[in-house]
Amino acid sequence: MRGWLREAAGGLPRQFWFLWGGTLINRLGSFVLIYLAIYLTQDVGLSTSKAGLVIGAWGVGGGLGTLAGGVLSDRWGRRPTMLTAQFGAAALMLTLGFAHGFWQLLVCTLLLGMFAEGVRPAFQAMMIDVVPDRDRVRAFSLNYWAVNLGFAASAVLAGVAAQADYLLLFVIDAGTTLVTAVVTLVFLRETRPAVRARKARRNGPGLGTVFRDRVFVSFLALNFLIVLVVMQHQTTLPIAMAEDGLGAATFGWVIAVNGLMIVAGQLFVPKLIEGYDRSRVLALATLILGIGFGLNAFAGGSVGFYVFTVVVWTLGEMLQSPSNSALVAELSPSLLRGRYQGVSSLSWSAGGALAPVVGGFAQEHAGSTVLWLSCAVLGVIVAAGQLISGPARERRASELRVSPTLTKSPTSTETRHDEDVTPPTAPRRPAR
């Protein structure tokens, strides 16, 4: 056991563990998003479609926040970006708890999404800055483990708090966000090198550089489609269970299985997938995710069957997350690390914005069965896309591993120094 722990968690830098600890604290109080759909429909009294629009506003705000956070983390710094986002999110969380009416809820959720998700690119860029390439899959797995340890506990605790008073959800969530901000303020140092900071301010490449990277954007497009599936666990799944007569506390225990499985098994995943083709791992993971959500069509109000579906799609999530995060890190040129992380987070925020709207509409007008079977179809499509686009991604990752800040022009042998941060173009295949 001691040897396994050393292999799973040993040798990582001190600053990583402060990041990890902040993640755990924050996730232990992440009550609001888990129960927002139930709160809006049962306590506030919004329709399913309006609740979907409010939750979708979180995703819209998150998309804006991640883009701004990505640019600011490269230009302003990782630490100040994180502090601004964390203190702002704590204040807005309390504001949302006291908001009334559809439009107030919509605006507060939009702003909260901006600040809550704005921290993500800076956090991820800082983690990549301090963790060497060889340890990143382990580091992302450990951080994901902390996320889900907190999620598993918060899902159960939030169910109890919601039965007492829904306002407690917002108060506790704001409190843990504030504690995380204090951890950032006291223990974390800035990791953006000063030389790179001056070059970034002087040359100032924009977000368009990232969006012109076709290999990266095609990968994010696939990620966006699977996010549409995954995010149903926060929106349409609790509504479907409520329609089957299962209460908020039951949903909390069912969804906590997701976190408990990840806590129990996630640290074994890096060793399990070591040596396997990454594109095939991602394809298998997305296929399992799609099938897991598709099985909800046959739950029929059975708590045991809902637990079974959570077990299935969690297995896919456990395989997908560390490979996905490490690949995004490898595809990010060092001078544009914050921007690439911001655009990557945008795929999650955009999926988070659209998932409740599309899922809520499908659930309300076509029924839950159509919704869940559509999730299975999307899983198959994304799995095929991962297999097809995988070779180009691995070529790009290999180029950046060899020369993270020094690349060669795709049309000549001229060398571009790190002032030129345009991502390399994938080599063309020779004509047959």
SVG drawing of the C-alpha trace seen along z (x, -y; Angstrom):
<svg xmlns="http://www.w3.org/2000/svg" viewBox="-44 -46 59 48">
<polyline fill="none" stroke="black" stroke-width="0.4" points="0.0,0.0 2.9,-2.4 4.4,-1.7 1.2,-2.3 0.6,-5.6 4.1,-6.7 3.5,-5.8 0.1,-7.5 0.8,-10.7 4.6,-10.9 7.0,-13.5 4.5,-16.2 5.4,-19.8 4.2,-21.6 2.1,-24.1 0.1,-21.4 -1.0,-20.2 -2.3,-23.6 -4.2,-23.7 -5.5,-20.2 -6.5,-21.2 -8.4,-24.3 -10.2,-22.1 -11.3,-19.7 -12.6,-22.5 -14.5,-24.2 -16.1,-20.9 -17.2,-19.9 -19.5,-22.9 -20.6,-22.8 -24.2,-22.4 -26.0,-24.8 -25.4,-23.3 -26.3,-19.9 -29.8,-20.9 -30.4,-24.0 -32.8,-22.2 -34.9,-20.9 -34.8,-24.2 -36.0,-26.1 -38.8,-23.8 -40.0,-22.7 -39.2,-25.6 -39.3,-28.6 -42.0,-27.1 -40.5,-27.6 -41.5,-25.4 -39.0,-22.8 -38.2,-25.0 -37.7,-28.2 -35.5,-26.3 -33.5,-25.0 -33.0,-28.6 -31.8,-29.7 -29.3,-26.9 -28.3,-27.5 -27.5,-31.1 -24.8,-29.6 -23.2,-28.0 -23.4,-31.2 -21.8,-33.2 -19.3,-30.4 -18.4,-30.6 -17.7,-34.4 -15.9,-33.8 -13.6,-31.1 -12.6,-33.2 -11.9,-36.2 -10.1,-34.1 -7.9,-32.5 -6.8,-35.8 -6.3,-37.4 -4.3,-34.5 -1.8,-34.9 -1.7,-38.7 -2.5,-39.6 -1.4,-36.4 -2.8,-33.2 -3.1,-34.3 -4.9,-37.6 -7.3,-36.1 -8.1,-33.3 -8.6,-35.7 -10.9,-38.0 -13.0,-35.1 -13.2,-33.4 -14.1,-36.4 -16.7,-37.5 -18.2,-34.0 -18.6,-33.9 -20.5,-37.2 -22.7,-36.3 -23.6,-32.9 -25.2,-34.7 -26.9,-37.1 -28.5,-34.3 -29.8,-32.7 -31.9,-35.9 -32.9,-36.4 -36.7,-36.2 -38.4,-36.1 -37.3,-34.6 -35.3,-37.6 -33.4,-38.1 -32.5,-34.4 -31.4,-34.5 -29.1,-37.5 -27.6,-36.4 -27.0,-32.9 -25.3,-34.4 -23.0,-36.6 -22.3,-33.7 -21.3,-31.5 -18.9,-34.1 -17.0,-34.4 -17.3,-30.7 -16.0,-29.4 -13.5,-32.3 -11.1,-30.7 -10.9,-27.4 -8.3,-28.5 -6.0,-30.2 -6.2,-27.2 -5.5,-24.7 -2.7,-26.8 -1.1,-27.1 -1.3,-23.3 0.4,-22.7 3.0,-25.3 4.1,-23.6 3.7,-19.9 6.2,-18.3 4.9,-16.6 5.6,-13.1 3.4,-13.6 0.4,-15.4 -1.9,-12.4 -1.3,-11.5 -1.8,-15.1 -5.1,-15.5 -6.3,-12.2 -5.5,-13.3 -7.3,-16.6 -10.3,-14.9 -10.3,-12.5 -10.5,-15.5 -13.3,-17.0 -15.3,-13.9 -14.5,-13.2 -16.0,-16.6 -18.9,-16.0 -19.8,-12.7 -19.9,-14.3 -21.7,-17.5 -24.4,-15.5 -25.5,-13.8 -25.0,-16.8 -26.9,-19.1 -29.9,-16.8 -30.1,-17.1 -29.6,-20.9 -32.2,-21.2 -34.8,-19.5 -34.1,-22.1 -33.9,-25.2 -32.7,-25.8 -31.0,-29.0 -28.4,-26.9 -27.2,-25.6 -26.2,-29.1 -24.7,-30.1 -22.5,-27.0 -21.4,-27.1 -20.4,-30.8 -18.5,-30.0 -16.4,-27.2 -15.7,-29.4 -14.5,-32.1 -12.2,-29.7 -10.7,-28.6 -10.0,-32.2 -8.1,-32.6 -6.0,-29.5 -5.1,-31.1 -4.3,-34.5 -2.1,-33.0 -0.4,-29.9 -0.2,-30.2 2.5,-32.1 2.3,-33.4 3.7,-30.8 3.7,-32.8 7.3,-33.6 8.0,-37.3 9.8,-37.1 6.8,-35.4 4.5,-37.9 6.3,-40.8 6.3,-39.1 2.6,-38.3 1.8,-41.9 4.0,-43.2 3.0,-40.8 -0.5,-40.2 -1.8,-37.3 -5.6,-37.0 -8.0,-34.2 -8.3,-33.9 -4.9,-32.1 -6.5,-29.3 -9.7,-29.1 -7.5,-28.8 -5.9,-25.7 -8.1,-23.2 -6.7,-20.1 -7.5,-21.6 -10.9,-23.0 -12.0,-19.6 -11.1,-18.0 -13.1,-20.5 -16.1,-20.0 -16.1,-16.3 -15.8,-17.3 -18.7,-19.7 -21.0,-16.9 -20.2,-14.6 -20.6,-17.5 -24.2,-17.7 -24.7,-14.2 -22.7,-14.4 -24.4,-17.6 -27.9,-15.9 -27.0,-14.5 -27.4,-18.0 -30.5,-19.0 -32.9,-16.5 -31.8,-13.5 -33.0,-15.0 -36.2,-16.2 -36.8,-12.7 -36.3,-11.1 -38.7,-13.6 -41.3,-12.8 -40.9,-9.1 -41.8,-10.1 -38.2,-10.1 -37.3,-13.0 -34.3,-15.3 -32.6,-13.2 -32.9,-10.1 -31.4,-11.9 -28.5,-13.0 -27.8,-9.4 -28.0,-8.1 -25.8,-10.7 -23.3,-10.3 -22.5,-6.9 -20.7,-8.8 -18.4,-10.5 -17.9,-7.5 -16.8,-5.3 -14.4,-7.9 -13.0,-8.3 -12.6,-4.5 -11.1,-3.9 -9.8,-7.0 -6.2,-6.8 -5.9,-3.3 -6.9,-4.7 -3.5,-6.1 -1.9,-2.7 -4.8,-1.0 -4.7,-3.0 -0.9,-3.3 0.5,-2.1 -2.9,-2.1 -3.6,-4.3 -5.2,-7.5 -7.7,-7.9 -9.0,-4.4 -9.3,-5.1 -11.3,-8.3 -13.5,-6.5 -14.3,-3.7 -14.9,-6.2 -17.4,-8.2 -19.2,-5.1 -19.7,-3.9 -20.9,-7.4 -23.5,-7.4 -24.7,-3.9 -24.9,-4.8 -27.2,-7.7 -29.1,-5.9 -30.0,-3.2 -32.0,-5.8 -34.7,-5.2 -35.4,-1.8 -35.2,-2.9 -39.0,-2.9 -38.8,-4.7 -36.5,-2.0 -33.9,-3.5 -31.7,-0.4 -31.7,-0.8 -30.9,-4.5 -27.9,-3.5 -26.9,-1.0 -26.9,-3.7 -24.8,-5.9 -22.3,-3.1 -22.1,-2.6 -21.6,-6.2 -19.2,-6.9 -16.9,-4.2 -16.8,-6.1 -16.2,-9.4 -13.3,-7.8 -11.5,-6.8 -12.3,-10.0 -11.3,-12.7 -7.5,-12.3 -6.8,-11.5 -8.8,-14.4 -7.2,-16.9 -3.7,-15.7 -4.3,-15.9 -5.5,-19.5 -2.3,-20.3 -0.1,-18.7 -1.9,-20.6 -1.4,-24.0 1.7,-26.0 3.3,-27.3 2.9,-31.0 -0.8,-30.6 -1.5,-28.1 -4.1,-30.3 -6.0,-31.0 -6.0,-27.3 -7.3,-26.3 -9.9,-29.0 -11.2,-27.9 -11.1,-24.3 -13.3,-25.3 -15.5,-27.1 -16.5,-23.7 -17.7,-22.7 -19.5,-26.0 -21.1,-26.0 -22.2,-22.4 -23.4,-23.4 -25.4,-26.3 -27.0,-24.3 -27.5,-20.9 -30.3,-22.1 -32.1,-24.0 -32.0,-21.2 -32.5,-18.5 -35.3,-20.3 -37.1,-21.0 -36.7,-17.3 -37.9,-16.1 -40.9,-18.3 -42.0,-17.9 -40.7,-14.5 -40.4,-12.6 -37.5,-11.3 -37.2,-8.1 -36.3,-10.1 -33.9,-12.2 -31.9,-9.3 -31.8,-7.3 -30.5,-10.5 -27.7,-10.6 -26.7,-7.0 -26.6,-8.0 -24.3,-11.0 -22.0,-8.7 -21.6,-6.5 -20.9,-9.5 -18.3,-11.0 -16.5,-7.7 -16.2,-7.4 -14.9,-10.9 -12.2,-10.2 -10.9,-7.3 -10.9,-9.3 -9.2,-12.5 -6.8,-10.8 -3.7,-10.5 -3.6,-14.2 -3.9,-15.1 -1.0,-12.8 1.2,-14.3 0.5,-17.8 1.3,-16.7 4.6,-15.1 5.6,-18.4 4.9,-20.4 6.7,-18.0 9.8,-18.4 9.6,-22.1 7.0,-23.7 8.1,-27.3 10.0,-26.9 8.2,-25.6 8.9,-25.3 6.8,-26.8 4.7,-24.2 5.7,-25.6 9.4,-26.1 12.4,-25.2 12.3,-28.7 12.3,-28.6 9.8,-30.7 10.9,-31.9 8.6,-32.0 7.3,-35.5 5.5,-33.7 3.0,-31.5 0.8,-30.4 0.2,-26.7 1.9,-24.3 -0.2,-23.0 -0.6,-19.3 1.5,-17.8 -0.3,-16.9 -0.4,-13.2 1.4,-12.5 -0.8,-11.9 -1.3,-8.4"/>
</svg>
